[in-house]
Amino acid sequence: MFEDPTGVVDKFHYGTHYSSAATVMHYLIRLEPFTSLHIELQSDKFDLADRQFYSIPGAWNTVMKNPSDVKELIPEFFYMPEFLVNRDNFDLGTRQFGGVRVDEVALPPWAKSPEDFIQAQKSIGI
């Protein structure tokens, strides 16, 4: 818990909001108008590829291992497979570690397609 030593700011648990506009843009970067909003937020360019949403297993591992990463799933995880696909071929950059181009979101090994992933999300009701 954060406690301001000056006593000006009230105590709080998280310094970031789990459902902020930036989080929504992070997940929906492959869809307009979120692409343009992301670019505007990042001083008229895409953020570094290493910080992009590129992998569901990678995002899961980060959230599970990093207590300061408090992003929650947005509703699109339960009905919109299109957000996992880079249909407009945006150049989201190349990851520094591994040299892999950020493009389609990598799915868990059990998901056969973005549609299969979304259907599984719906059926287990996470």
N, CA, C and O atoms as a Tinker XYZ file with bonds, in Angstrom:
   504  protein
     1  N      0.845000   -1.168000    0.000000    73     2
     2  CA     0.000000    0.000000    0.000000    64     1     3
     3  C      0.898000    1.241000    0.000000    63     2     4     5
     4  O      1.895000    1.303000    0.719000    81     3
     5  N      0.520000    2.227000   -0.824000    73     3     6
     6  CA     1.265000    3.482000   -0.865000    64     5     7
     7  C      0.801000    4.398000    0.251000    63     6     8     9
     8  O     -0.395000    4.597000    0.465000    81     7
     9  N      1.771000    4.947000    0.952000    73     7    10
    10  CA     1.468000    5.973000    1.955000    64     9    11
    11  C      2.353000    7.173000    1.671000    63    10    12    13
    12  O      3.581000    7.080000    1.701000    81    11
    13  N      1.723000    8.285000    1.399000    73    11    14
    14  CA     2.428000    9.531000    1.112000    64    13    15
    15  C      3.067000   10.045000    2.406000    63    14    16    17
    16  O      2.357000   10.318000    3.375000    81    15
    17  N      4.396000   10.180000    2.433000    73    15    18
    18  CA     5.043000   10.655000    3.656000    64    17    19
    19  C      4.639000   12.068000    4.066000    63    18    20    21
    20  O      4.784000   12.456000    5.225000    81    19
    21  N      4.122000   12.842000    3.083000    73    19    22
    22  CA     3.690000   14.201000    3.418000    64    21    23
    23  C      2.255000   14.219000    3.937000    63    22    24    25
    24  O      1.821000   15.201000    4.540000    81    23
    25  N      1.519000   13.130000    3.701000    73    23    26
    26  CA     0.135000   13.058000    4.143000    64    25    27
    27  C     -0.850000   13.762000    3.235000    63    26    28    29
    28  O     -2.033000   13.854000    3.560000    81    27
    29  N     -0.378000   14.266000    2.087000    73    27    30
    30  CA    -1.246000   14.996000    1.172000    64    29    31
    31  C     -2.119000   14.036000    0.355000    63    30    32    33
    32  O     -3.307000   14.288000    0.155000    81    31
    33  N     -1.521000   12.933000   -0.116000    73    31    34
    34  CA    -2.225000   11.970000   -0.948000    64    33    35
    35  C     -2.762000   10.849000   -0.063000    63    34    36    37
    36  O     -2.043000   10.302000    0.774000    81    35
    37  N     -4.047000   10.514000   -0.264000    73    35    38
    38  CA    -4.645000    9.418000    0.495000    64    37    39
    39  C     -3.941000    8.094000    0.172000    63    38    40    41
    40  O     -3.355000    7.943000   -0.900000    81    39
    41  N     -4.003000    7.143000    1.103000    73    39    42
    42  CA    -3.441000    5.814000    0.889000    64    41    43
    43  C     -4.169000    5.130000   -0.262000    63    42    44    45
    44  O     -5.371000    5.318000   -0.452000    81    43
    45  N     -3.411000    4.323000   -1.036000    73    43    46
    46  CA    -4.031000    3.533000   -2.101000    64    45    47
    47  C     -3.194000    2.292000   -2.352000    63    46    48    49
    48  O     -2.013000    2.236000   -2.009000    81    47
    49  N     -3.842000    1.282000   -2.969000    73    47    50
    50  CA    -3.167000    0.011000   -3.228000    64    49    51
    51  C     -2.396000    0.006000   -4.541000    63    50    52    53
    52  O     -1.261000   -0.468000   -4.578000    81    51
    53  N     -2.977000    0.517000   -5.608000    73    51    54
    54  CA    -2.349000    0.437000   -6.924000    64    53    55
    55  C     -2.083000    1.830000   -7.472000    63    54    56    57
    56  O     -2.930000    2.720000   -7.398000    81    55
    57  N     -0.888000    1.997000   -8.022000    73    55    58
    58  CA    -0.526000    3.264000   -8.632000    64    57    59
    59  C     -0.956000    3.359000  -10.082000    63    58    60    61
    60  O     -0.845000    4.417000  -10.702000    81    59
    61  N     -1.445000    2.258000  -10.620000    73    59    62
    62  CA    -1.990000    2.255000  -11.978000    64    61    63
    63  C     -3.414000    1.729000  -11.890000    63    62    64    65
    64  O     -3.783000    1.050000  -10.932000    81    63
    65  N     -4.188000    2.046000  -12.883000    73    63    66
    66  CA    -5.568000    1.571000  -12.894000    64    65    67
    67  C     -5.657000    0.344000  -13.781000    63    66    68    69
    68  O     -5.172000    0.363000  -14.912000    81    67
    69  N     -6.256000   -0.699000  -13.298000    73    67    70
    70  CA    -6.361000   -1.950000  -14.036000    64    69    71
    71  C     -7.250000   -1.814000  -15.261000    63    70    72    73
    72  O     -7.121000   -2.618000  -16.184000    81    71
    73  N     -8.130000   -0.850000  -15.314000    73    71    74
    74  CA    -8.994000   -0.639000  -16.470000    64    73    75
    75  C     -8.857000    0.793000  -16.982000    63    74    76    77
    76  O     -9.838000    1.536000  -17.018000    81    75
    77  N     -7.689000    1.170000  -17.362000    73    75    78
    78  CA    -7.478000    2.519000  -17.871000    64    77    79
    79  C     -7.611000    2.541000  -19.392000    63    78    80    81
    80  O     -7.583000    1.496000  -20.043000    81    79
    81  N     -7.753000    3.719000  -19.936000    73    79    82
    82  CA    -7.806000    3.866000  -21.392000    64    81    83
    83  C     -6.533000    3.330000  -22.032000    63    82    84    85
    84  O     -6.587000    2.744000  -23.113000    81    83
    85  N     -5.394000    3.521000  -21.383000    73    83    86
    86  CA    -4.131000    3.016000  -21.927000    64    85    87
    87  C     -4.129000    1.494000  -21.996000    63    86    88    89
    88  O     -3.584000    0.919000  -22.937000    81    87
    89  N     -4.736000    0.833000  -21.002000    73    87    90
    90  CA    -4.822000   -0.632000  -21.023000    64    89    91
    91  C     -5.705000   -1.097000  -22.175000    63    90    92    93
    92  O     -5.369000   -2.056000  -22.869000    81    91
    93  N     -6.820000   -0.426000  -22.376000    73    91    94
    94  CA    -7.707000   -0.781000  -23.489000    64    93    95
    95  C     -6.962000   -0.618000  -24.810000    63    94    96    97
    96  O     -7.031000   -1.498000  -25.669000    81    95
    97  N     -6.257000    0.484000  -24.981000    73    95    98
    98  CA    -5.480000    0.700000  -26.213000    64    97    99
    99  C     -4.384000   -0.355000  -26.362000    63    98   100   101
   100  O     -4.095000   -0.799000  -27.473000    81    99
   101  N     -3.778000   -0.751000  -25.254000    73    99   102
   102  CA    -2.730000   -1.781000  -25.266000    64   101   103
   103  C     -3.271000   -3.064000  -25.894000    63   102   104   105
   104  O     -2.635000   -3.645000  -26.772000    81   103
   105  N     -4.431000   -3.497000  -25.447000    73   103   106
   106  CA    -5.005000   -4.731000  -25.966000    64   105   107
   107  C     -5.597000   -4.577000  -27.367000    63   106   108   109
   108  O     -5.537000   -5.514000  -28.163000    81   107
   109  N     -6.164000   -3.420000  -27.678000    73   107   110
   110  CA    -6.889000   -3.233000  -28.944000    64   109   111
   111  C     -6.073000   -2.497000  -30.003000    63   110   112   113
   112  O     -6.646000   -1.948000  -30.944000    81   111
   113  N     -4.773000   -2.474000  -29.870000    73   111   114
   114  CA    -3.899000   -1.714000  -30.768000    64   113   115
   115  C     -4.059000   -2.103000  -32.234000    63   114   116   117
   116  O     -3.768000   -1.292000  -33.114000    81   115
   117  N     -4.508000   -3.302000  -32.514000    73   115   118
   118  CA    -4.644000   -3.763000  -33.892000    64   117   119
   119  C     -5.941000   -3.310000  -34.556000    63   118   120   121
   120  O     -6.167000   -3.594000  -35.732000    81   119
   121  N     -6.792000   -2.607000  -33.810000    73   119   122
   122  CA    -8.082000   -2.150000  -34.333000    64   121   123
   123  C     -8.200000   -0.633000  -34.235000    63   122   124   125
   124  O     -7.903000   -0.042000  -33.197000    81   123
   125  N     -8.637000   -0.012000  -35.330000    73   123   126
   126  CA    -8.968000    1.409000  -35.268000    64   125   127
   127  C    -10.287000    1.575000  -34.511000    63   126   128   129
   128  O    -11.143000    0.695000  -34.590000    81   127
   129  N    -10.471000    2.643000  -33.801000    73   127   130
   130  CA    -9.637000    3.840000  -33.674000    64   129   131
   131  C     -8.528000    3.707000  -32.631000    63   130   132   133
   132  O     -7.792000    4.661000  -32.380000    81   131
   133  N     -8.410000    2.522000  -32.021000    73   131   134
   134  CA    -7.449000    2.348000  -30.934000    64   133   135
   135  C     -6.004000    2.448000  -31.416000    63   134   136   137
   136  O     -5.123000    2.867000  -30.665000    81   135
   137  N     -5.764000    2.060000  -32.672000    73   135   138
   138  CA    -4.419000    2.200000  -33.237000    64   137   139
   139  C     -4.007000    3.669000  -33.238000    63   138   140   141
   140  O     -2.932000    4.020000  -32.750000    81   139
   141  N     -4.861000    4.517000  -33.784000    73   139   142
   142  CA    -4.550000    5.952000  -33.852000    64   141   143
   143  C     -4.450000    6.580000  -32.465000    63   142   144   145
   144  O     -3.597000    7.435000  -32.228000    81   143
   145  N     -5.312000    6.160000  -31.558000    73   143   146
   146  CA    -5.245000    6.688000  -30.193000    64   145   147
   147  C     -3.947000    6.279000  -29.507000    63   146   148   149
   148  O     -3.343000    7.073000  -28.786000    81   147
   149  N     -3.519000    5.032000  -29.734000    73   147   150
   150  CA    -2.251000    4.560000  -29.174000    64   149   151
   151  C     -1.092000    5.392000  -29.713000    63   150   152   153
   152  O     -0.228000    5.829000  -28.953000    81   151
   153  N     -1.076000    5.608000  -31.024000    73   151   154
   154  CA     0.000000    6.393000  -31.648000    64   153   155
   155  C      0.014000    7.809000  -31.077000    63   154   156   157
   156  O      1.080000    8.350000  -30.785000    81   155
   157  N     -1.144000    8.398000  -30.920000    73   155   158
   158  CA    -1.227000    9.743000  -30.342000    64   157   159
   159  C     -0.698000    9.753000  -28.905000    63   158   160   161
   160  O      0.031000   10.667000  -28.518000    81   159
   161  N     -1.058000    8.753000  -28.126000    73   159   162
   162  CA    -0.591000    8.651000  -26.745000    64   161   163
   163  C      0.926000    8.498000  -26.675000    63   162   164   165
   164  O      1.557000    8.962000  -25.725000    81   163
   165  N      1.504000    7.852000  -27.672000    73   163   166
   166  CA     2.941000    7.569000  -27.685000    64   165   167
   167  C      3.727000    8.584000  -28.532000    63   166   168   169
   168  O      4.720000    8.227000  -29.167000    81   167
   169  N      3.290000    9.814000  -28.539000    73   167   170
   170  CA     3.993000   10.898000  -29.245000    64   169   171
   171  C      4.128000   10.629000  -30.745000    63   170   172   173
   172  O      5.205000   10.774000  -31.322000    81   171
   173  N      3.024000   10.237000  -31.355000    73   171   174
   174  CA     2.908000   10.048000  -32.802000    64   173   175
   175  C      3.740000    8.897000  -33.366000    63   174   176   177
   176  O      4.200000    8.964000  -34.506000    81   175
   177  N      3.932000    7.847000  -32.578000    73   175   178
   178  CA     4.593000    6.635000  -33.066000    64   177   179
   179  C      4.097000    5.456000  -32.226000    63   178   180   181
   180  O      3.528000    5.642000  -31.150000    81   179
   181  N      4.321000    4.252000  -32.728000    73   179   182
   182  CA     4.001000    3.087000  -31.916000    64   181   183
   183  C      4.985000    2.997000  -30.762000    63   182   184   185
   184  O      6.147000    3.382000  -30.895000    81   183
   185  N      4.523000    2.492000  -29.641000    73   183   186
   186  CA     5.401000    2.226000  -28.506000    64   185   187
   187  C      6.407000    1.150000  -28.915000    63   186   188   189
   188  O      6.246000    0.509000  -29.953000    81   187
   189  N      7.429000    0.958000  -28.109000    73   187   190
   190  CA     8.432000   -0.067000  -28.386000    64   189   191
   191  C      7.763000   -1.433000  -28.533000    63   190   192   193
   192  O      6.835000   -1.765000  -27.796000    81   191
   193  N      8.240000   -2.205000  -29.480000    73   191   194
   194  CA     7.653000   -3.517000  -29.750000    64   193   195
   195  C      7.680000   -4.416000  -28.515000    63   194   196   197
   196  O      6.763000   -5.212000  -28.313000    81   195
   197  N      8.701000   -4.301000  -27.702000    73   195   198
   198  CA     8.810000   -5.138000  -26.506000    64   197   199
   199  C      7.733000   -4.838000  -25.474000    63   198   200   201
   200  O      7.505000   -5.640000  -24.568000    81   199
   201  N      7.070000   -3.698000  -25.598000    73   199   202
   202  CA     5.992000   -3.348000  -24.654000    64   201   203
   203  C      4.601000   -3.564000  -25.254000    63   202   204   205
   204  O      3.593000   -3.321000  -24.590000    81   203
   205  N      4.548000   -4.017000  -26.497000    73   203   206
   206  CA     3.253000   -4.242000  -27.149000    64   205   207
   207  C      2.610000   -5.538000  -26.643000    63   206   208   209
   208  O      3.295000   -6.435000  -26.150000    81   207
   209  N      1.296000   -5.616000  -26.774000    73   207   210
   210  CA     0.577000   -6.857000  -26.508000    64   209   211
   211  C      0.820000   -7.768000  -27.703000    63   210   212   213
   212  O      0.301000   -7.524000  -28.792000    81   211
   213  N      1.601000   -8.806000  -27.498000    73   211   214
   214  CA     1.983000   -9.677000  -28.598000    64   213   215
   215  C      1.643000  -11.148000  -28.353000    63   214   216   217
   216  O      1.650000  -11.947000  -29.290000    81   215
   217  N      1.343000  -11.514000  -27.094000    73   215   218
   218  CA     1.186000  -12.921000  -26.767000    64   217   219
   219  C      0.287000  -13.089000  -25.546000    63   218   220   221
   220  O      0.503000  -12.455000  -24.514000    81   219
   221  N     -0.709000  -13.937000  -25.671000    73   219   222
   222  CA    -1.553000  -14.215000  -24.510000    64   221   223
   223  C     -0.764000  -14.963000  -23.444000    63   222   224   225
   224  O     -0.841000  -14.587000  -22.274000    81   223
   225  N     -0.005000  -16.008000  -23.791000    73   223   226
   226  CA     0.813000  -16.642000  -22.749000    64   225   227
   227  C      1.832000  -15.676000  -22.131000    63   226   228   229
   228  O      2.094000  -15.739000  -20.930000    81   227
   229  N      2.401000  -14.791000  -22.943000    73   227   230
   230  CA     3.354000  -13.809000  -22.410000    64   229   231
   231  C      2.691000  -12.832000  -21.457000    63   230   232   233
   232  O      3.253000  -12.501000  -20.413000    81   231
   233  N      1.487000  -12.363000  -21.814000    73   231   234
   234  CA     0.756000  -11.449000  -20.935000    64   233   235
   235  C      0.382000  -12.149000  -19.632000    63   234   236   237
   236  O      0.474000  -11.560000  -18.555000    81   235
   237  N     -0.035000  -13.394000  -19.734000    73   235   238
   238  CA    -0.385000  -14.180000  -18.537000    64   237   239
   239  C      0.823000  -14.292000  -17.601000    63   238   240   241
   240  O      0.709000  -14.061000  -16.397000    81   239
   241  N      1.978000  -14.649000  -18.166000    73   239   242
   242  CA     3.184000  -14.794000  -17.343000    64   241   243
   243  C      3.574000  -13.488000  -16.674000    63   242   244   245
   244  O      3.970000  -13.484000  -15.508000    81   243
   245  N      3.469000  -12.388000  -17.388000    73   243   246
   246  CA     3.818000  -11.086000  -16.811000    64   245   247
   247  C      2.900000  -10.738000  -15.645000    63   246   248   249
   248  O      3.365000  -10.305000  -14.590000    81   247
   249  N      1.599000  -10.927000  -15.834000    73   247   250
   250  CA     0.647000  -10.610000  -14.774000    64   249   251
   251  C      0.866000  -11.513000  -13.555000    63   250   252   253
   252  O      0.743000  -11.065000  -12.415000    81   251
   253  N      1.189000  -12.780000  -13.803000    73   251   254
   254  CA     1.371000  -13.726000  -12.699000    64   253   255
   255  C      2.674000  -13.489000  -11.927000    63   254   256   257
   256  O      2.753000  -13.790000  -10.736000    81   255
   257  N      3.692000  -12.951000  -12.602000    73   255   258
   258  CA     5.005000  -12.792000  -11.968000    64   257   259
   259  C      5.304000  -11.374000  -11.497000    63   258   260   261
   260  O      6.203000  -11.171000  -10.680000    81   259
   261  N      4.569000  -10.401000  -11.997000    73   259   262
   262  CA     4.858000   -9.008000  -11.695000    64   261   263
   263  C      3.682000   -8.398000  -10.925000    63   262   264   265
   264  O      2.653000   -8.085000  -11.524000    81   263
   265  N      3.822000   -8.226000   -9.611000    73   263   266
   266  CA     2.699000   -7.715000   -8.825000    64   265   267
   267  C      2.267000   -6.294000   -9.186000    63   266   268   269
   268  O      1.182000   -5.864000   -8.794000    81   267
   269  N      3.092000   -5.563000   -9.922000    73   267   270
   270  CA     2.684000   -4.211000  -10.310000    64   269   271
   271  C      1.905000   -4.202000  -11.629000    63   270   272   273
   272  O      1.380000   -3.161000  -12.025000    81   271
   273  N      1.825000   -5.346000  -12.310000    73   271   274
   274  CA     1.034000   -5.431000  -13.540000    64   273   275
   275  C     -0.362000   -5.891000  -13.155000    63   274   276   277
   276  O     -0.587000   -7.072000  -12.894000    81   275
   277  N     -1.290000   -4.956000  -13.123000    73   275   278
   278  CA    -2.641000   -5.243000  -12.634000    64   277   279
   279  C     -3.700000   -5.123000  -13.738000    63   278   280   281
   280  O     -4.871000   -4.873000  -13.454000    81   279
   281  N     -3.282000   -5.302000  -15.001000    73   279   282
   282  CA    -4.248000   -5.214000  -16.099000    64   281   283
   283  C     -5.285000   -6.333000  -15.970000    63   282   284   285
   284  O     -4.946000   -7.480000  -15.677000    81   283
   285  N     -6.551000   -5.977000  -16.193000    73   283   286
   286  CA    -7.592000   -6.993000  -16.209000    64   285   287
   287  C     -8.007000   -7.250000  -17.651000    63   286   288   289
   288  O     -7.716000   -6.463000  -18.551000    81   287
   289  N     -8.693000   -8.366000  -17.847000    73   287   290
   290  CA    -9.194000   -8.663000  -19.183000    64   289   291
   291  C    -10.305000   -7.684000  -19.540000    63   290   292   293
   292  O    -11.183000   -7.394000  -18.727000    81   291
   293  N    -10.252000   -7.188000  -20.754000    73   291   294
   294  CA   -11.306000   -6.310000  -21.256000    64   293   295
   295  C    -12.408000   -7.183000  -21.885000    63   294   296   297
   296  O    -12.150000   -8.342000  -22.211000    81   295
   297  N    -13.609000   -6.660000  -22.059000    73   295   298
   298  CA   -14.711000   -7.475000  -22.595000    64   297   299
   299  C    -14.404000   -8.151000  -23.927000    63   298   300   301
   300  O    -14.921000   -9.236000  -24.195000    81   299
   301  N    -13.582000   -7.538000  -24.762000    73   299   302
   302  CA   -13.276000   -8.105000  -26.076000    64   301   303
   303  C    -12.660000   -9.505000  -25.994000    63   302   304   305
   304  O    -12.741000  -10.270000  -26.955000    81   303
   305  N    -12.047000   -9.845000  -24.859000    73   303   306
   306  CA   -11.498000  -11.194000  -24.678000    64   305   307
   307  C    -12.591000  -12.265000  -24.711000    63   306   308   309
   308  O    -12.291000  -13.453000  -24.823000    81   307
   309  N    -13.848000  -11.850000  -24.615000    73   307   310
   310  CA   -14.947000  -12.796000  -24.535000    64   309   311
   311  C    -15.878000  -12.787000  -25.749000    63   310   312   313
   312  O    -16.822000  -13.575000  -25.808000    81   311
   313  N    -15.618000  -11.891000  -26.729000    73   311   314
   314  CA   -16.520000  -11.889000  -27.878000    64   313   315
   315  C    -15.891000  -11.442000  -29.188000    63   314   316   317
   316  O    -16.547000  -11.565000  -30.223000    81   315
   317  N    -14.665000  -10.933000  -29.214000    73   315   318
   318  CA   -14.141000  -10.309000  -30.425000    64   317   319
   319  C    -12.774000  -10.880000  -30.834000    63   318   320   321
   320  O    -11.743000  -10.334000  -30.439000    81   319
   321  N    -12.748000  -11.947000  -31.604000    73   319   322
   322  CA   -11.461000  -12.506000  -32.024000    64   321   323
   323  C    -10.651000  -11.565000  -32.918000    63   322   324   325
   324  O     -9.435000  -11.719000  -33.030000    81   323
   325  N    -11.308000  -10.596000  -33.553000    73   323   326
   326  CA   -10.608000   -9.678000  -34.464000    64   325   327
   327  C     -9.504000   -8.881000  -33.767000    63   326   328   329
   328  O     -8.545000   -8.470000  -34.421000    81   327
   329  N     -9.617000   -8.657000  -32.468000    73   327   330
   330  CA    -8.595000   -7.846000  -31.799000    64   329   331
   331  C     -7.260000   -8.581000  -31.680000    63   330   332   333
   332  O     -6.244000   -7.978000  -31.334000    81   331
   333  N     -7.265000   -9.868000  -31.965000    73   331   334
   334  CA    -6.044000  -10.675000  -31.886000    64   333   335
   335  C     -5.328000  -10.780000  -33.236000    63   334   336   337
   336  O     -4.259000  -11.381000  -33.335000    81   335
   337  N     -5.925000  -10.192000  -34.266000    73   335   338
   338  CA    -5.424000  -10.322000  -35.633000    64   337   339
   339  C     -5.019000   -8.947000  -36.166000    63   338   340   341
   340  O     -5.716000   -7.959000  -35.938000    81   339
   341  N     -3.911000   -8.890000  -36.861000    73   339   342
   342  CA    -3.409000   -7.638000  -37.435000    64   341   343
   343  C     -3.858000   -7.535000  -38.895000    63   342   344   345
   344  O     -3.031000   -7.575000  -39.806000    81   343
   345  N     -5.164000   -7.403000  -39.113000    73   343   346
   346  CA    -5.731000   -7.405000  -40.474000    64   345   347
   347  C     -5.265000   -6.221000  -41.311000    63   346   348   349
   348  O     -5.197000   -6.319000  -42.536000    81   347
   349  N     -4.946000   -5.111000  -40.669000    73   347   350
   350  CA    -4.494000   -3.932000  -41.412000    64   349   351
   351  C     -2.975000   -3.888000  -41.565000    63   350   352   353
   352  O     -2.430000   -2.901000  -42.061000    81   351
   353  N     -2.300000   -4.934000  -41.149000    73   351   354
   354  CA    -0.837000   -5.056000  -41.300000    64   353   355
   355  C     -0.077000   -3.864000  -40.736000    63   354   356   357
   356  O      0.860000   -3.366000  -41.359000    81   355
   357  N     -0.484000   -3.410000  -39.558000    73   355   358
   358  CA     0.255000   -2.335000  -38.909000    64   357   359
   359  C      1.665000   -2.816000  -38.584000    63   358   360   361
   360  O      1.862000   -3.954000  -38.159000    81   359
   361  N      2.637000   -1.939000  -38.788000    73   359   362
   362  CA     4.022000   -2.266000  -38.447000    64   361   363
   363  C      4.219000   -1.957000  -36.971000    63   362   364   365
   364  O      4.523000   -0.824000  -36.597000    81   363
   365  N      4.045000   -2.971000  -36.141000    73   363   366
   366  CA     4.143000   -2.808000  -34.695000    64   365   367
   367  C      5.566000   -2.983000  -34.185000    63   366   368   369
   368  O      5.812000   -2.937000  -32.979000    81   367
   369  N      6.488000   -3.180000  -35.096000    73   367   370
   370  CA     7.891000   -3.254000  -34.721000    64   369   371
   371  C      8.386000   -4.679000  -34.528000    63   370   372   373
   372  O      7.648000   -5.649000  -34.702000    81   371
   373  N      9.652000   -4.772000  -34.163000    73   371   374
   374  CA    10.318000   -6.053000  -33.940000    64   373   375
   375  C     10.815000   -6.092000  -32.511000    63   374   376   377
   376  O     11.444000   -5.149000  -32.030000    81   375
   377  N     10.530000   -7.186000  -31.841000    73   375   378
   378  CA    10.949000   -7.325000  -30.451000    64   377   379
   379  C     12.471000   -7.395000  -30.357000    63   378   380   381
   380  O     13.124000   -8.092000  -31.134000    81   379
   381  N     13.014000   -6.671000  -29.406000    73   379   382
   382  CA    14.458000   -6.618000  -29.202000    64   381   383
   383  C     14.989000   -7.998000  -28.806000    63   382   384   385
   384  O     16.063000   -8.411000  -29.245000    81   383
   385  N     14.231000   -8.694000  -27.983000    73   383   386
   386  CA    14.644000  -10.011000  -27.517000    64   385   387
   387  C     14.064000  -11.065000  -28.443000    63   386   388   389
   388  O     12.865000  -11.340000  -28.404000    81   387
   389  N     14.897000  -11.645000  -29.261000    73   387   390
   390  CA    14.448000  -12.683000  -30.192000    64   389   391
   391  C     14.253000  -12.198000  -31.612000    63   390   392   393
   392  O     14.160000  -13.014000  -32.529000    81   391
   393  N     14.189000  -10.877000  -31.824000    73   391   394
   394  CA    14.048000  -10.336000  -33.168000    64   393   395
   395  C     12.765000  -10.716000  -33.879000    63   394   396   397
   396  O     12.730000  -10.739000  -35.110000    81   395
   397  N     11.708000  -11.014000  -33.136000    73   395   398
   398  CA    10.440000  -11.432000  -33.726000    64   397   399
   399  C      9.566000  -10.206000  -33.987000    63   398   400   401
   400  O      9.421000   -9.335000  -33.130000    81   399
   401  N      8.988000  -10.159000  -35.188000    73   399   402
   402  CA     8.084000   -9.067000  -35.552000    64   401   403
   403  C      6.780000   -9.214000  -34.774000    63   402   404   405
   404  O      6.227000  -10.310000  -34.685000    81   403
   405  N      6.295000   -8.118000  -34.215000    73   403   406
   406  CA     5.003000   -8.123000  -33.535000    64   405   407
   407  C      3.934000   -8.003000  -34.614000    63   406   408   409
   408  O      3.920000   -7.044000  -35.385000    81   407
   409  N      3.040000   -8.987000  -34.658000    73   407   410
   410  CA     2.011000   -9.015000  -35.688000    64   409   411
   411  C      0.725000   -9.562000  -35.073000    63   410   412   413
   412  O      0.070000   -8.860000  -34.304000    81   411
   413  N      0.355000  -10.793000  -35.394000    73   411   414
   414  CA    -0.803000  -11.433000  -34.776000    64   413   415
   415  C     -0.463000  -11.735000  -33.315000    63   414   416   417
   416  O      0.703000  -11.953000  -32.985000    81   415
   417  N     -1.455000  -11.749000  -32.455000    73   415   418
   418  CA    -1.221000  -12.101000  -31.056000    64   417   419
   419  C     -1.003000  -13.612000  -30.964000    63   418   420   421
   420  O     -1.808000  -14.391000  -31.474000    81   419
   421  N      0.076000  -14.018000  -30.320000    73   419   422
   422  CA     0.344000  -15.444000  -30.113000    64   421   423
   423  C     -0.687000  -15.997000  -29.129000    63   422   424   425
   424  O     -0.947000  -15.408000  -28.080000    81   423
   425  N     -1.256000  -17.121000  -29.486000    73   423   426
   426  CA    -2.305000  -17.746000  -28.681000    64   425   427
   427  C     -1.721000  -18.849000  -27.804000    63   426   428   429
   428  O     -0.612000  -19.319000  -28.056000    81   427
   429  N     -2.453000  -19.261000  -26.788000    73   427   430
   430  CA    -2.011000  -20.418000  -26.006000    64   429   431
   431  C     -1.951000  -21.653000  -26.910000    63   430   432   433
   432  O     -2.660000  -21.712000  -27.915000    81   431
   433  N     -1.126000  -22.625000  -26.570000    73   431   434
   434  CA    -0.980000  -23.806000  -27.436000    64   433   435
   435  C     -2.289000  -24.565000  -27.690000    63   434   436   437
   436  O     -2.425000  -25.216000  -28.726000    81   435
   437  N     -3.231000  -24.495000  -26.784000    73   435   438
   438  CA    -4.486000  -25.231000  -26.941000    64   437   439
   439  C     -5.469000  -24.552000  -27.888000    63   438   440   441
   440  O     -6.427000  -25.185000  -28.330000    81   439
   441  N     -5.252000  -23.278000  -28.209000    73   439   442
   442  CA    -6.183000  -22.540000  -29.077000    64   441   443
   443  C     -5.781000  -22.728000  -30.538000    63   442   444   445
   444  O     -4.646000  -22.449000  -30.924000    81   443
   445  N     -6.730000  -23.205000  -31.342000    73   443   446
   446  CA    -6.458000  -23.461000  -32.752000    64   445   447
   447  C     -6.529000  -22.195000  -33.600000    63   446   448   449
   448  O     -5.936000  -22.127000  -34.676000    81   447
   449  N     -7.263000  -21.186000  -33.105000    73   447   450
   450  CA    -7.473000  -19.946000  -33.857000    64   449   451
   451  C     -7.956000  -18.880000  -32.872000    63   450   452   453
   452  O     -8.316000  -19.202000  -31.740000    81   451
   453  N     -7.965000  -17.610000  -33.296000    73   451   454
   454  CA    -8.541000  -16.580000  -32.428000    64   453   455
   455  C     -9.994000  -16.886000  -32.058000    63   454   456   457
   456  O    -10.410000  -16.645000  -30.925000    81   455
   457  N    -10.757000  -17.411000  -33.002000    73   455   458
   458  CA   -12.153000  -17.747000  -32.729000    64   457   459
   459  C    -12.243000  -18.859000  -31.680000    63   458   460   461
   460  O    -13.102000  -18.815000  -30.799000    81   459
   461  N    -11.368000  -19.841000  -31.775000    73   459   462
   462  CA   -11.330000  -20.937000  -30.806000    64   461   463
   463  C    -10.976000  -20.405000  -29.414000    63   462   464   465
   464  O    -11.561000  -20.828000  -28.417000    81   463
   465  N    -10.027000  -19.487000  -29.353000    73   463   466
   466  CA    -9.645000  -18.895000  -28.066000    64   465   467
   467  C    -10.837000  -18.176000  -27.431000    63   466   468   469
   468  O    -11.121000  -18.368000  -26.249000    81   467
   469  N    -11.533000  -17.348000  -28.214000    73   467   470
   470  CA   -12.668000  -16.586000  -27.696000    64   469   471
   471  C    -13.776000  -17.549000  -27.234000    63   470   472   473
   472  O    -14.372000  -17.350000  -26.175000    81   471
   473  N    -14.041000  -18.567000  -28.015000    73   471   474
   474  CA   -15.065000  -19.541000  -27.639000    64   473   475
   475  C    -14.708000  -20.220000  -26.312000    63   474   476   477
   476  O    -15.583000  -20.431000  -25.472000    81   475
   477  N    -13.451000  -20.555000  -26.122000    73   475   478
   478  CA   -13.018000  -21.164000  -24.851000    64   477   479
   479  C    -13.187000  -20.186000  -23.689000    63   478   480   481
   480  O    -13.593000  -20.579000  -22.595000    81   479
   481  N    -12.877000  -18.918000  -23.929000    73   479   482
   482  CA   -13.062000  -17.909000  -22.884000    64   481   483
   483  C    -14.530000  -17.849000  -22.456000    63   482   484   485
   484  O    -14.844000  -17.785000  -21.268000    81   483
   485  N    -15.409000  -17.870000  -23.438000    73   483   486
   486  CA   -16.840000  -17.821000  -23.148000    64   485   487
   487  C    -17.278000  -19.055000  -22.353000    63   486   488   489
   488  O    -18.063000  -18.945000  -21.412000    81   487
   489  N    -16.774000  -20.210000  -22.730000    73   487   490
   490  CA   -17.262000  -21.452000  -22.131000    64   489   491
   491  C    -16.780000  -21.645000  -20.704000    63   490   492   493
   492  O    -17.471000  -22.279000  -19.907000    81   491
   493  N    -15.601000  -21.108000  -20.357000    73   491   494
   494  CA   -15.123000  -21.282000  -18.973000    64   493   495
   495  C    -15.496000  -20.101000  -18.100000    63   494   496   497
   496  O    -15.404000  -20.170000  -16.874000    81   495
   497  N    -15.919000  -19.008000  -18.737000    73   495   498
   498  CA   -16.423000  -17.851000  -17.976000    64   497   499
   499  C    -15.409000  -17.224000  -17.053000    63   498   500   501
   500  O    -15.719000  -16.901000  -15.906000    81   499
   501  N    -14.184000  -17.047000  -17.551000    73   499   502
   502  CA   -13.145000  -16.411000  -16.730000    64   501   503
   503  C    -13.574000  -15.018000  -16.365000    63   502   504
   504  O    -12.843000  -14.307000  -15.675000    81   503
